[in-house]
Every structure is written in C-alpha cells, then in structure tokens.
C-alpha cells in the first residue's frame, strides 16, 4: 500500500506536469529540452505540498519527482525512483553487461583463491 506522503506527492506532481504539458502542447513520452526540463523541475519544486524539506516526506517527494520525470520522458524507472502499483513494484532496469560480472564464461570473471 502506498503511503499517504507518496499519494499526495504523486497527485501534486501529476497536476504540475499536466499543466506544463498543456501549456507547451506536448504529449508523453516526450524528450524535453534542457530549458523545458529546468522550468518543469522549478515548477515542481515550488509546488512542494509539505511544511519542511526534510525527513521521510521529503525523501518520498524526491523519489516521486524522479519517477515521474523518468516516466514522462519514457525512461525506465530505477530502483531509487520506483513506484508501487497495486502492491507490486515495476521492473527494475538492469544495465546491459551488469550481470556478466558473475558469469563464469565472462572475461571479467576470476576464480577466487578458495576455489583452487
């Protein structure tokens, strides 16, 4: 179950994004210019709904900002920017070649001294 901090954060961020996309006549997924991204981040920051920017509510806010901006641009949502849907997390993106470090057939894999 998503926390109330996360629900509030998600709702506020979505309102700001929807308003921004309407003004610029964009539809997701969209690749924003650096200027557009900076403007959008500034608007999202100004819409912060909680009192202080610290502790758990702020961490939840930051993770929702990251997840929503990644989803808006069609990027995979990373582990730190996850979002739960009906109690299930979305798949975590794994970089290509990351798991090859543990593959015995990989040129990067070396036997430890214990295995000799």
TORKE-783472 format. One record per atom (N, C-alpha, C): residue number from 1; residue in one letter; atom name; x, z, y. Coordinates in Angstrom, 3 decimals, padded with zeros to 6 digits. Layout:
N
+-----+------+------+----------+----------+----------+
: pos : code : site :       xx :       zz :       yy :
+-----+------+------+----------+----------+----------+
: NUM :    A :   CA :        X :        Z :        Y :
...
+-----+------+------+----------+----------+----------+
***
This chain:
116
+-----+------+------+----------+----------+----------+
: pos : code : site :       xx :       zz :       yy :
+-----+------+------+----------+----------+----------+
:   1 :    X :    N :  000.841 :  000.000 : -001.183 :
:   1 :    X :   CA :  000.000 :  000.000 :  000.000 :
:   1 :    X :    C :  000.881 :  000.000 :  001.239 :
:   2 :    X :    N :  000.605 : -000.892 :  002.144 :
:   2 :    X :   CA :  001.386 : -000.980 :  003.371 :
:   2 :    X :    C :  001.073 :  000.211 :  004.269 :
:   3 :    X :    N :  002.104 :  000.701 :  004.950 :
:   3 :    X :   CA :  001.910 :  001.838 :  005.839 :
:   3 :    X :    C :  001.138 :  001.412 :  007.080 :
:   4 :    X :    N :  000.551 :  002.396 :  007.756 :
:   4 :    X :   CA : -000.180 :  002.071 :  008.980 :
:   4 :    X :    C :  000.783 :  001.563 :  010.051 :
:   5 :    X :    N :  002.038 :  002.026 :  010.050 :
:   5 :    X :   CA :  003.030 :  001.515 :  011.002 :
:   5 :    X :    C :  003.218 :  000.017 :  010.780 :
:   6 :    X :    N :  003.313 : -000.374 :  009.520 :
:   6 :    X :   CA :  003.543 : -001.779 :  009.182 :
:   6 :    X :    C :  002.319 : -002.624 :  009.545 :
:   7 :    X :    N :  001.131 : -002.119 :  009.268 :
:   7 :    X :   CA : -000.091 : -002.864 :  009.591 :
:   7 :    X :    C : -000.228 : -003.083 :  011.094 :
:   8 :    X :    N :  000.030 : -002.032 :  011.865 :
:   8 :    X :   CA : -000.065 : -002.140 :  013.318 :
:   8 :    X :    C :  000.990 : -003.110 :  013.839 :
:   9 :    X :    N :  002.221 : -002.966 :  013.338 :
:   9 :    X :   CA :  003.314 : -003.843 :  013.762 :
:   9 :    X :    C :  002.979 : -005.298 :  013.466 :
:  10 :    X :    N :  002.520 : -005.557 :  012.258 :
:  10 :    X :   CA :  002.189 : -006.918 :  011.841 :
:  10 :    X :    C :  001.115 : -007.520 :  012.747 :
:  11 :    X :    N :  000.065 : -006.742 :  013.019 :
:  11 :    X :   CA : -001.041 : -007.236 :  013.847 :
:  11 :    X :    C : -000.563 : -007.579 :  015.255 :
:  12 :    X :    N :  000.211 : -006.687 :  015.875 :
:  12 :    X :   CA :  000.692 : -006.908 :  017.243 :
:  12 :    X :    C :  001.619 : -008.127 :  017.294 :
:  13 :    X :    N :  002.535 : -008.218 :  016.345 :
:  13 :    X :   CA :  003.485 : -009.338 :  016.325 :
:  13 :    X :    C :  002.747 : -010.657 :  016.119 :
:  14 :    X :    N :  001.763 : -010.678 :  015.232 :
:  14 :    X :   CA :  000.997 : -011.897 :  014.998 :
:  14 :    X :    C :  000.220 : -012.331 :  016.235 :
:  15 :    X :    N : -000.301 : -011.358 :  016.984 :
:  15 :    X :   CA : -001.009 : -011.690 :  018.222 :
:  15 :    X :    C : -000.070 : -012.359 :  019.221 :
:  16 :    X :    N :  001.131 : -011.817 :  019.374 :
:  16 :    X :   CA :  002.110 : -012.379 :  020.311 :
:  16 :    X :    C :  002.529 : -013.777 :  019.854 :
:  17 :    X :    N :  002.796 : -013.941 :  018.557 :
:  17 :    X :   CA :  003.216 : -015.242 :  018.034 :
:  17 :    X :    C :  002.113 : -016.278 :  018.205 :
:  18 :    X :    N :  000.885 : -015.907 :  017.905 :
:  18 :    X :   CA : -000.250 : -016.828 :  018.047 :
:  18 :    X :    C : -000.402 : -017.273 :  019.494 :
:  19 :    X :    N : -000.303 : -016.326 :  020.422 :
:  19 :    X :   CA : -000.397 : -016.657 :  021.841 :
:  19 :    X :    C :  000.743 : -017.591 :  022.267 :
:  20 :    X :    N :  001.950 : -017.308 :  021.803 :
:  20 :    X :   CA :  003.115 : -018.123 :  022.133 :
:  20 :    X :    C :  002.969 : -019.544 :  021.591 :
:  21 :    X :    N :  002.543 : -019.661 :  020.338 :
:  21 :    X :   CA :  002.380 : -020.987 :  019.732 :
:  21 :    X :    C :  001.300 : -021.788 :  020.443 :
:  22 :    X :    N :  000.224 : -021.112 :  020.859 :
:  22 :    X :   CA : -000.845 : -021.785 :  021.589 :
:  22 :    X :    C : -000.375 : -022.327 :  022.930 :
:  23 :    X :    N :  000.440 : -021.536 :  023.629 :
:  23 :    X :   CA :  000.957 : -021.976 :  024.931 :
:  23 :    X :    C :  001.869 : -023.192 :  024.799 :
:  24 :    X :    N :  002.643 : -023.239 :  023.714 :
:  24 :    X :   CA :  003.607 : -024.324 :  023.522 :
:  24 :    X :    C :  003.089 : -025.430 :  022.587 :
:  25 :    X :    N :  001.839 : -025.303 :  022.154 :
:  25 :    X :   CA :  001.195 : -026.277 :  021.275 :
:  25 :    X :    C :  002.042 : -026.564 :  020.037 :
:  26 :    X :    N :  002.429 : -025.493 :  019.333 :
:  26 :    X :   CA :  003.238 : -025.587 :  018.123 :
:  26 :    X :    C :  002.440 : -025.083 :  016.933 :
:  27 :    X :    N :  002.775 : -025.575 :  015.752 :
:  27 :    X :   CA :  002.157 : -025.074 :  014.528 :
:  27 :    X :    C :  003.268 : -024.674 :  013.551 :
:  28 :    X :    N :  003.106 : -023.552 :  012.861 :
:  28 :    X :   CA :  004.142 : -023.113 :  011.911 :
:  28 :    X :    C :  004.134 : -023.971 :  010.655 :
:  29 :    X :    N :  005.213 : -024.108 :  009.927 :
:  29 :    X :   CA :  006.548 : -023.618 :  010.285 :
:  29 :    X :    C :  007.160 : -024.506 :  011.354 :
:  30 :    X :    N :  007.857 : -023.894 :  012.286 :
:  30 :    X :   CA :  008.416 : -024.621 :  013.407 :
:  30 :    X :    C :  009.851 : -024.158 :  013.653 :
:  31 :    X :    N :  010.708 : -025.085 :  014.001 :
:  31 :    X :   CA :  012.070 : -024.750 :  014.353 :
:  31 :    X :    C :  012.112 : -024.578 :  015.864 :
:  32 :    X :    N :  012.277 : -023.352 :  016.316 :
:  32 :    X :   CA :  012.278 : -023.059 :  017.743 :
:  32 :    X :    C :  013.641 : -023.345 :  018.356 :
:  33 :    X :    N :  013.625 : -023.772 :  019.608 :
:  33 :    X :   CA :  014.881 : -023.930 :  020.328 :
:  33 :    X :    C :  015.417 : -022.539 :  020.638 :
:  34 :    X :    N :  016.708 : -022.407 :  020.927 :
:  34 :    X :   CA :  017.247 : -021.081 :  021.269 :
:  34 :    X :    C :  016.524 : -020.432 :  022.456 :
:  35 :    X :    N :  016.119 : -021.230 :  023.435 :
:  35 :    X :   CA :  015.404 : -020.686 :  024.585 :
:  35 :    X :    C :  014.017 : -020.182 :  024.183 :
:  36 :    X :    N :  013.318 : -020.957 :  023.340 :
:  36 :    X :   CA :  011.997 : -020.535 :  022.879 :
:  36 :    X :    C :  012.094 : -019.263 :  022.043 :
:  37 :    X :    N :  013.098 : -019.198 :  021.176 :
:  37 :    X :   CA :  013.272 : -018.020 :  020.336 :
:  37 :    X :    C :  013.570 : -016.790 :  021.186 :
:  38 :    X :    N :  014.399 : -016.947 :  022.196 :
:  38 :    X :   CA :  014.729 : -015.834 :  023.086 :
:  38 :    X :    C :  013.488 : -015.347 :  023.831 :
:  39 :    X :    N :  012.685 : -016.297 :  024.322 :
:  39 :    X :   CA :  011.451 : -015.947 :  025.025 :
:  39 :    X :    C :  010.480 : -015.231 :  024.101 :
:  40 :    X :    N :  010.323 : -015.743 :  022.879 :
:  40 :    X :   CA :  009.416 : -015.127 :  021.916 :
:  40 :    X :    C :  009.874 : -013.718 :  021.553 :
:  41 :    X :    N :  011.158 : -013.547 :  021.294 :
:  41 :    X :   CA :  011.682 : -012.211 :  020.974 :
:  41 :    X :    C :  011.451 : -011.238 :  022.129 :
:  42 :    X :    N :  011.625 : -011.707 :  023.347 :
:  42 :    X :   CA :  011.412 : -010.852 :  024.513 :
:  42 :    X :    C :  009.945 : -010.422 :  024.598 :
:  43 :    X :    N :  009.035 : -011.365 :  024.360 :
:  43 :    X :   CA :  007.599 : -011.024 :  024.403 :
:  43 :    X :    C :  007.234 : -010.039 :  023.292 :
:  44 :    X :    N :  007.797 : -010.256 :  022.115 :
:  44 :    X :   CA :  007.526 : -009.336 :  021.005 :
:  44 :    X :    C :  008.052 : -007.947 :  021.343 :
:  45 :    X :    N :  009.230 : -007.889 :  021.927 :
:  45 :    X :   CA :  009.817 : -006.602 :  022.298 :
:  45 :    X :    C :  008.949 : -005.865 :  023.322 :
:  46 :    X :    N :  008.425 : -006.607 :  024.292 :
:  46 :    X :   CA :  007.570 : -005.989 :  025.315 :
:  46 :    X :    C :  006.250 : -005.483 :  024.737 :
:  47 :    X :    N :  005.828 : -006.036 :  023.618 :
:  47 :    X :   CA :  004.550 : -005.658 :  023.008 :
:  47 :    X :    C :  004.675 : -004.462 :  022.069 :
:  48 :    X :    N :  005.847 : -003.827 :  022.003 :
:  48 :    X :   CA :  006.073 : -002.690 :  021.094 :
:  48 :    X :    C :  004.956 : -001.655 :  021.279 :
:  49 :    X :    N :  004.189 : -001.349 :  020.214 :
:  49 :    X :   CA :  002.995 : -000.527 :  020.365 :
:  49 :    X :    C :  003.194 :  000.988 :  020.242 :
:  50 :    X :    N :  004.360 :  001.435 :  019.864 :
:  50 :    X :   CA :  004.561 :  002.853 :  019.633 :
:  50 :    X :    C :  005.304 :  003.482 :  020.812 :
:  51 :    X :    N :  005.373 :  004.802 :  020.853 :
:  51 :    X :   CA :  005.933 :  005.510 :  022.002 :
:  51 :    X :    C :  007.448 :  005.330 :  022.103 :
:  52 :    X :    N :  008.184 :  005.822 :  021.122 :
:  52 :    X :   CA :  009.642 :  005.788 :  021.167 :
:  52 :    X :    C :  010.193 :  004.703 :  020.249 :
:  53 :    X :    N :  011.321 :  004.152 :  020.641 :
:  53 :    X :   CA :  012.003 :  003.162 :  019.808 :
:  53 :    X :    C :  013.046 :  003.882 :  018.959 :
:  54 :    X :    N :  012.567 :  004.705 :  018.046 :
:  54 :    X :   CA :  013.467 :  005.413 :  017.140 :
:  54 :    X :    C :  012.689 :  005.891 :  015.916 :
:  55 :    X :    N :  013.452 :  006.310 :  014.936 :
:  55 :    X :   CA :  012.935 :  006.842 :  013.681 :
:  55 :    X :    C :  012.213 :  005.764 :  012.865 :
:  56 :    X :    N :  011.377 :  006.201 :  011.957 :
:  56 :    X :   CA :  010.741 :  005.301 :  010.998 :
:  56 :    X :    C :  009.865 :  004.214 :  011.637 :
:  57 :    X :    N :  009.013 :  004.540 :  012.617 :
:  57 :    X :   CA :  008.178 :  003.471 :  013.189 :
:  57 :    X :    C :  008.989 :  002.313 :  013.756 :
:  58 :    X :    N :  010.120 :  002.609 :  014.383 :
:  58 :    X :   CA :  010.935 :  001.547 :  014.971 :
:  58 :    X :    C :  011.604 :  000.706 :  013.883 :
:  59 :    X :    N :  012.034 :  001.346 :  012.802 :
:  59 :    X :   CA :  012.632 :  000.591 :  011.693 :
:  59 :    X :    C :  011.605 : -000.339 :  011.055 :
:  60 :    X :    N :  010.387 :  000.147 :  010.909 :
:  60 :    X :   CA :  009.318 : -000.689 :  010.366 :
:  60 :    X :    C :  009.042 : -001.855 :  011.308 :
:  61 :    X :    N :  008.989 : -001.572 :  012.608 :
:  61 :    X :   CA :  008.774 : -002.619 :  013.610 :
:  61 :    X :    C :  009.838 : -003.703 :  013.498 :
:  62 :    X :    N :  011.105 : -003.286 :  013.430 :
:  62 :    X :   CA :  012.200 : -004.258 :  013.354 :
:  62 :    X :    C :  012.122 : -005.107 :  012.083 :
:  63 :    X :    N :  011.760 : -004.486 :  010.958 :
:  63 :    X :   CA :  011.660 : -005.263 :  009.720 :
:  63 :    X :    C :  010.503 : -006.258 :  009.793 :
:  64 :    X :    N :  009.418 : -005.873 :  010.445 :
:  64 :    X :   CA :  008.281 : -006.797 :  010.600 :
:  64 :    X :    C :  008.616 : -007.929 :  011.570 :
:  65 :    X :    N :  009.360 : -007.631 :  012.633 :
:  65 :    X :   CA :  009.785 : -008.677 :  013.558 :
:  65 :    X :    C :  010.616 : -009.705 :  012.804 :
:  66 :    X :    N :  011.570 : -009.220 :  012.032 :
:  66 :    X :   CA :  012.447 : -010.120 :  011.277 :
:  66 :    X :    C :  011.650 : -010.955 :  010.277 :
:  67 :    X :    N :  010.777 : -010.315 :  009.528 :
:  67 :    X :   CA :  009.987 : -011.023 :  008.513 :
:  67 :    X :    C :  009.077 : -012.072 :  009.150 :
:  68 :    X :    N :  008.437 : -011.721 :  010.254 :
:  68 :    X :   CA :  007.522 : -012.655 :  010.904 :
:  68 :    X :    C :  008.256 : -013.832 :  011.533 :
:  69 :    X :    N :  009.412 : -013.587 :  012.127 :
:  69 :    X :   CA :  010.178 : -014.689 :  012.709 :
:  69 :    X :    C :  010.722 : -015.617 :  011.629 :
:  70 :    X :    N :  011.130 : -015.039 :  010.498 :
:  70 :    X :   CA :  011.606 : -015.873 :  009.392 :
:  70 :    X :    C :  010.461 : -016.705 :  008.816 :
:  71 :    X :    N :  009.309 : -016.091 :  008.632 :
:  71 :    X :   CA :  008.153 : -016.808 :  008.086 :
:  71 :    X :    C :  007.687 : -017.899 :  009.050 :
:  72 :    X :    N :  007.730 : -017.624 :  010.351 :
:  72 :    X :   CA :  007.325 : -018.598 :  011.360 :
:  72 :    X :    C :  008.180 : -019.853 :  011.293 :
:  73 :    X :    N :  009.464 : -019.673 :  011.033 :
:  73 :    X :   CA :  010.381 : -020.801 :  011.007 :
:  73 :    X :    C :  010.539 : -021.397 :  009.608 :
:  74 :    X :    N :  009.776 : -020.880 :  008.639 :
:  74 :    X :   CA :  009.823 : -021.419 :  007.287 :
:  74 :    X :    C :  011.044 : -020.983 :  006.506 :
:  75 :    X :    N :  011.674 : -019.896 :  006.926 :
:  75 :    X :   CA :  012.856 : -019.389 :  006.234 :
:  75 :    X :    C :  012.445 : -018.384 :  005.171 :
:  76 :    X :    N :  013.238 : -018.229 :  004.119 :
:  76 :    X :   CA :  012.904 : -017.216 :  003.117 :
:  76 :    X :    C :  013.035 : -015.818 :  003.702 :
:  77 :    X :    N :  012.179 : -014.926 :  003.263 :
:  77 :    X :   CA :  012.209 : -013.547 :  003.752 :
:  77 :    X :    C :  013.241 : -012.783 :  002.947 :
:  78 :    X :    N :  014.200 : -012.182 :  003.632 :
:  78 :    X :   CA :  015.293 : -011.474 :  002.961 :
:  78 :    X :    C :  014.862 : -010.080 :  002.543 :
:  79 :    X :    N :  015.723 : -009.403 :  001.797 :
:  79 :    X :   CA :  015.403 : -008.078 :  001.274 :
:  79 :    X :    C :  015.093 : -007.079 :  002.386 :
:  80 :    X :    N :  015.828 : -007.140 :  003.495 :
:  80 :    X :   CA :  015.578 : -006.194 :  004.573 :
:  80 :    X :    C :  014.311 : -006.552 :  005.345 :
:  81 :    X :    N :  013.914 : -007.799 :  005.300 :
:  81 :    X :   CA :  012.737 : -008.232 :  006.030 :
:  81 :    X :    C :  011.591 : -008.551 :  005.097 :
:  82 :    X :    N :  011.378 : -007.722 :  004.083 :
:  82 :    X :   CA :  010.346 : -008.013 :  003.097 :
:  82 :    X :    C :  008.966 : -007.677 :  003.642 :
:  83 :    X :    N :  007.975 : -008.230 :  003.023 :
:  83 :    X :   CA :  006.608 : -007.897 :  003.342 :
:  83 :    X :    C :  005.864 : -007.738 :  002.027 :
:  84 :    X :    N :  005.076 : -006.700 :  001.910 :
:  84 :    X :   CA :  004.322 : -006.499 :  000.683 :
:  84 :    X :    C :  002.937 : -007.105 :  000.841 :
:  85 :    X :    N :  002.524 : -007.825 : -000.189 :
:  85 :    X :   CA :  001.194 : -008.412 : -000.207 :
:  85 :    X :    C :  000.502 : -007.923 : -001.476 :
:  86 :    X :    N : -000.570 : -007.184 : -001.305 :
:  86 :    X :   CA : -001.319 : -006.608 : -002.415 :
:  86 :    X :    C : -000.408 : -005.832 : -003.359 :
:  87 :    X :    N :  000.498 : -005.042 : -002.788 :
:  87 :    X :   CA :  001.365 : -004.182 : -003.580 :
:  87 :    X :    C :  002.548 : -004.886 : -004.211 :
:  88 :    X :    N :  002.715 : -006.186 : -003.969 :
:  88 :    X :   CA :  003.827 : -006.926 : -004.564 :
:  88 :    X :    C :  004.723 : -007.455 : -003.457 :
:  89 :    X :    N :  006.028 : -007.351 : -003.663 :
:  89 :    X :   CA :  006.962 : -007.905 : -002.701 :
:  89 :    X :    C :  007.112 : -009.400 : -002.947 :
:  90 :    X :    N :  007.354 : -010.132 : -001.864 :
:  90 :    X :   CA :  007.638 : -011.549 : -002.001 :
:  90 :    X :    C :  009.009 : -011.713 : -002.654 :
:  91 :    X :    N :  009.266 : -012.828 : -003.304 :
:  91 :    X :   CA :  010.560 : -013.022 : -003.954 :
:  91 :    X :    C :  011.703 : -012.924 : -002.948 :
:  92 :    X :    N :  012.793 : -012.334 : -003.372 :
:  92 :    X :   CA :  013.963 : -012.192 : -002.522 :
:  92 :    X :    C :  014.840 : -013.422 : -002.703 :
:  93 :    X :    N :  015.299 : -013.968 : -001.608 :
:  93 :    X :   CA :  016.154 : -015.144 : -001.639 :
:  93 :    X :    C :  017.539 : -014.754 : -002.135 :
:  94 :    X :    N :  018.068 : -015.486 : -003.102 :
:  94 :    X :   CA :  019.415 : -015.269 : -003.616 :
:  94 :    X :    C :  020.252 : -016.475 : -003.222 :
:  95 :    X :    N :  021.380 : -016.228 : -002.585 :
:  95 :    X :   CA :  022.256 : -017.316 : -002.157 :
:  95 :    X :    C :  022.799 : -018.063 : -003.369 :
:  96 :    X :    N :  022.926 : -019.378 : -003.264 :
:  96 :    X :   CA :  023.480 : -020.147 : -004.379 :
:  96 :    X :    C :  024.895 : -019.667 : -004.693 :
:  97 :    X :    N :  025.186 : -019.525 : -005.951 :
:  97 :    X :   CA :  026.517 : -019.115 : -006.374 :
:  97 :    X :    C :  026.748 : -017.619 : -006.372 :
:  98 :    X :    N :  025.814 : -016.852 : -005.844 :
:  98 :    X :   CA :  026.000 : -015.408 : -005.760 :
:  98 :    X :    C :  026.089 : -014.779 : -007.148 :
:  99 :    X :    N :  025.244 : -015.213 : -008.060 :
:  99 :    X :   CA :  025.226 : -014.622 : -009.391 :
:  99 :    X :    C :  026.333 : -015.165 : -010.285 :
: 100 :    X :    N :  026.990 : -016.243 : -009.852 :
: 100 :    X :   CA :  028.066 : -016.796 : -010.671 :
: 100 :    X :    C :  029.261 : -015.847 : -010.762 :
: 101 :    X :    N :  029.318 : -014.853 : -009.898 :
: 101 :    X :   CA :  030.397 : -013.871 : -009.953 :
: 101 :    X :    C :  030.359 : -013.082 : -011.257 :
: 102 :    X :    N :  029.182 : -012.994 : -011.872 :
: 102 :    X :   CA :  029.025 : -012.222 : -013.089 :
: 102 :    X :    C :  028.948 : -013.105 : -014.338 :
: 103 :    X :    N :  029.099 : -014.400 : -014.163 :
: 103 :    X :   CA :  029.046 : -015.344 : -015.267 :
: 103 :    X :    C :  030.427 : -015.457 : -015.909 :
: 104 :    X :    N :  030.564 : -015.151 : -017.211 :
: 104 :    X :   CA :  031.878 : -015.218 : -017.859 :
: 104 :    X :    C :  032.504 : -016.615 : -017.824 :
: 105 :    X :    N :  031.704 : -017.651 : -017.673 :
: 105 :    X :   CA :  032.226 : -019.014 : -017.618 :
: 105 :    X :    C :  032.652 : -019.429 : -016.209 :
: 106 :    X :    N :  032.409 : -018.571 : -015.216 :
: 106 :    X :   CA :  032.756 : -018.866 : -013.834 :
: 106 :    X :    C :  034.261 : -018.707 : -013.615 :
: 107 :    X :    N :  034.850 : -019.540 : -012.766 :
: 107 :    X :   CA :  036.281 : -019.391 : -012.485 :
: 107 :    X :    C :  036.595 : -018.107 : -011.723 :
: 108 :    X :    N :  035.579 : -017.468 : -011.156 :
: 108 :    X :   CA :  035.788 : -016.246 : -010.391 :
: 108 :    X :    C :  035.727 : -014.988 : -011.262 :
: 109 :    X :    N :  035.233 : -015.155 : -012.475 :
: 109 :    X :   CA :  035.087 : -014.012 : -013.381 :
: 109 :    X :    C :  036.430 : -013.689 : -014.024 :
: 110 :    X :    N :  036.814 : -012.424 : -013.979 :
: 110 :    X :   CA :  038.051 : -011.988 : -014.636 :
: 110 :    X :    C :  037.736 : -010.810 : -015.544 :
: 111 :    X :    N :  038.415 : -010.730 : -016.643 :
: 111 :    X :   CA :  038.211 : -009.622 : -017.579 :
: 111 :    X :    C :  038.880 : -008.379 : -017.014 :
: 112 :    X :    N :  038.231 : -007.257 : -017.219 :
: 112 :    X :   CA :  038.844 : -006.002 : -016.795 :
: 112 :    X :    C :  039.855 : -005.558 : -017.861 :
: 113 :    X :    N :  040.699 : -004.631 : -017.520 :
: 113 :    X :   CA :  041.710 : -004.119 : -018.455 :
: 113 :    X :    C :  041.090 : -003.393 : -019.635 :
: 114 :    X :    N :  039.870 : -002.889 : -019.467 :
: 114 :    X :   CA :  039.204 : -002.142 : -020.527 :
: 114 :    X :    C :  038.786 : -003.042 : -021.695 :
: 115 :    X :    N :  038.578 : -004.333 : -021.432 :
: 115 :    X :   CA :  038.077 : -005.241 : -022.450 :
: 115 :    X :    C :  039.167 : -005.773 : -023.367 :
: 116 :    X :    N :  040.434 : -005.573 : -023.073 :
: 116 :    X :   CA :  041.531 : -006.113 : -023.885 :
: 116 :    X :    C :  041.687 : -005.415 : -025.189 :
+-----+------+------+----------+----------+----------+
***
